């Protein structure tokens, strides 16, 4: 087949969702929860971006739950699970993580 899609499949890309503890999380966030999200969680994602592992991350909006997503590179599923599990929003028990492999078939500017 050739192209970006084939190359992207050889590199393991993963997406993890972080699910908030309640539907009105953003509206009812406590100071302690905000400190985790704006502090340690944001710093963690920034470090993944700086290291070149993170492709993108951010919150979704407009749904029943405003989940967060992160798309990143990992060697294998165990490595990907470690990345997700190390997110301070997950380690603090604030967010629940959900991991899936993703095939990046169409990427503006390519992956390399």
C-alpha beads as a LAMMPS data file, in Angstrom:
LAMMPS data file: protein, C-alpha beads

112 atoms
111 bonds

1 atom types
1 bond types

-500.0 500.0 xlo xhi
-500.0 500.0 ylo yhi
-500.0 500.0 zlo zhi

Masses

1 110.0

Atoms # bond

1 1 1 0.000 0.000 0.000
2 1 1 2.740 2.529 0.900
3 1 1 2.463 5.949 2.459
4 1 1 2.063 7.476 5.881
5 1 1 -0.432 4.868 7.030
6 1 1 2.002 1.965 6.548
7 1 1 4.857 3.752 8.299
8 1 1 2.579 4.808 11.153
9 1 1 1.518 1.216 11.738
10 1 1 5.154 0.123 12.210
11 1 1 5.486 2.658 15.027
12 1 1 3.262 1.798 17.981
13 1 1 0.878 4.668 18.619
14 1 1 -1.549 4.612 21.512
15 1 1 -4.414 6.710 22.719
16 1 1 -5.456 6.930 26.284
17 1 1 -8.586 8.495 27.584
18 1 1 -8.897 9.816 31.086
19 1 1 -12.439 9.753 32.375
20 1 1 -13.439 12.214 35.110
21 1 1 -15.091 11.045 38.309
22 1 1 -18.398 12.832 37.645
23 1 1 -20.356 14.413 34.806
24 1 1 -20.046 17.956 36.151
25 1 1 -16.344 17.654 36.940
26 1 1 -15.231 20.882 35.272
27 1 1 -18.015 22.910 36.911
28 1 1 -17.469 21.378 40.348
29 1 1 -13.710 20.854 40.408
30 1 1 -12.247 21.249 43.883
31 1 1 -9.027 23.162 44.621
32 1 1 -7.195 19.857 45.251
33 1 1 -8.461 18.393 41.966
34 1 1 -7.527 21.562 40.091
35 1 1 -4.024 21.406 41.557
36 1 1 -3.567 17.869 40.196
37 1 1 -4.956 18.714 36.758
38 1 1 -3.257 22.091 36.243
39 1 1 -0.074 21.095 38.033
40 1 1 1.241 17.546 38.033
41 1 1 -0.954 16.237 35.174
42 1 1 -0.072 19.158 32.884
43 1 1 3.611 18.902 33.821
44 1 1 3.568 15.182 33.034
45 1 1 2.049 15.724 29.593
46 1 1 4.561 18.515 28.983
47 1 1 7.420 16.154 29.787
48 1 1 6.046 13.546 27.371
49 1 1 5.795 16.221 24.678
50 1 1 9.330 17.446 25.345
51 1 1 10.704 13.894 25.159
52 1 1 9.066 13.410 21.742
53 1 1 6.686 10.652 22.871
54 1 1 3.468 12.696 22.964
55 1 1 1.830 13.695 19.686
56 1 1 -1.176 15.526 21.125
57 1 1 -3.287 15.793 24.245
58 1 1 -6.274 17.749 25.471
59 1 1 -9.790 17.601 26.801
60 1 1 -12.891 16.752 24.841
61 1 1 -15.906 18.984 25.329
62 1 1 -19.630 18.875 24.803
63 1 1 -20.289 15.291 25.840
64 1 1 -21.869 13.716 28.878
65 1 1 -18.337 13.501 30.291
66 1 1 -15.490 15.745 29.239
67 1 1 -12.757 13.136 28.856
68 1 1 -9.125 13.885 28.224
69 1 1 -7.139 12.201 25.459
70 1 1 -3.462 11.689 24.772
71 1 1 -1.956 10.159 21.634
72 1 1 1.614 8.995 22.107
73 1 1 4.285 6.521 21.034
74 1 1 5.245 3.469 23.076
75 1 1 7.333 0.382 22.392
76 1 1 4.531 -2.042 23.209
77 1 1 1.340 -2.366 25.227
78 1 1 3.178 -2.787 28.531
79 1 1 5.124 0.407 27.898
80 1 1 1.922 2.211 26.885
81 1 1 0.190 1.072 30.072
82 1 1 3.106 2.377 32.130
83 1 1 2.821 5.774 30.415
84 1 1 -0.900 5.975 31.142
85 1 1 -0.561 4.648 34.697
86 1 1 2.141 7.233 35.488
87 1 1 -0.164 10.158 34.664
88 1 1 -0.665 11.958 38.004
89 1 1 -4.396 12.323 37.295
90 1 1 -4.552 8.513 37.205
91 1 1 -2.096 7.825 40.054
92 1 1 -4.030 10.229 42.295
93 1 1 -7.191 8.209 41.640
94 1 1 -8.826 11.309 40.209
95 1 1 -9.252 10.011 36.651
96 1 1 -9.802 6.524 35.276
97 1 1 -7.571 5.593 32.350
98 1 1 -8.574 3.662 29.238
99 1 1 -5.923 2.585 26.719
100 1 1 -6.284 1.646 23.041
101 1 1 -3.856 1.211 20.168
102 1 1 -4.497 3.650 17.351
103 1 1 -3.478 3.446 13.698
104 1 1 -2.611 6.906 12.480
105 1 1 -3.456 6.647 8.814
106 1 1 -3.844 10.320 7.935
107 1 1 -1.530 12.850 9.558
108 1 1 -0.992 16.359 8.246
109 1 1 2.715 16.786 7.539
110 1 1 3.433 13.092 8.131
111 1 1 5.000 11.494 11.167
112 1 1 8.640 11.971 10.520

Bonds

1 1 1 2
2 1 2 3
3 1 3 4
4 1 4 5
5 1 5 6
6 1 6 7
7 1 7 8
8 1 8 9
9 1 9 10
10 1 10 11
11 1 11 12
12 1 12 13
13 1 13 14
14 1 14 15
15 1 15 16
16 1 16 17
17 1 17 18
18 1 18 19
19 1 19 20
20 1 20 21
21 1 21 22
22 1 22 23
23 1 23 24
24 1 24 25
25 1 25 26
26 1 26 27
27 1 27 28
28 1 28 29
29 1 29 30
30 1 30 31
31 1 31 32
32 1 32 33
33 1 33 34
34 1 34 35
35 1 35 36
36 1 36 37
37 1 37 38
38 1 38 39
39 1 39 40
40 1 40 41
41 1 41 42
42 1 42 43
43 1 43 44
44 1 44 45
45 1 45 46
46 1 46 47
47 1 47 48
48 1 48 49
49 1 49 50
50 1 50 51
51 1 51 52
52 1 52 53
53 1 53 54
54 1 54 55
55 1 55 56
56 1 56 57
57 1 57 58
58 1 58 59
59 1 59 60
60 1 60 61
61 1 61 62
62 1 62 63
63 1 63 64
64 1 64 65
65 1 65 66
66 1 66 67
67 1 67 68
68 1 68 69
69 1 69 70
70 1 70 71
71 1 71 72
72 1 72 73
73 1 73 74
74 1 74 75
75 1 75 76
76 1 76 77
77 1 77 78
78 1 78 79
79 1 79 80
80 1 80 81
81 1 81 82
82 1 82 83
83 1 83 84
84 1 84 85
85 1 85 86
86 1 86 87
87 1 87 88
88 1 88 89
89 1 89 90
90 1 90 91
91 1 91 92
92 1 92 93
93 1 93 94
94 1 94 95
95 1 95 96
96 1 96 97
97 1 97 98
98 1 98 99
99 1 99 100
100 1 100 101
101 1 101 102
102 1 102 103
103 1 103 104
104 1 104 105
105 1 105 106
106 1 106 107
107 1 107 108
108 1 108 109
109 1 109 110
110 1 110 111
111 1 111 112
